[in-house]
Amino acid sequence: LTTCEALIMGTPVVTQAASTMASRHSLGHLTNAGFSQWAFESEEDLVEGVSQIASDILTGRLTKRGVRKEVADSGLCDKARYLDEFCALLERL
């Protein structure tokens, strides 16, 4: 939930894709929001990625407004698609 809240507020979120439930949840939310590039395999990749995100913020290539719009337009916030897929799952069950 924290990942979703941060993203909808336009705040970049990073995770190290690991074996913990929290990191897997965060990876899923980032992927559905269109930001899977913010999930990193190793600590070294994480440090490099955060540095790149910070650079993108400082140069204006990444803005809160841009992140919010991408999240709002993504599958993470697509209620109609979610409902269709949920109903289809219920029918299969």
Buried (B, 14 or more C-beta within 10 A) or exposed (E): EEBBEBBBEBEBBBBBBBEEEEBBBBBBBBBBBBBEEBBBEEEEBBEEBBEBBEEBBEEEEBEEEEBBEBBEEBEBBBEEEEEEEEEEEEEEE
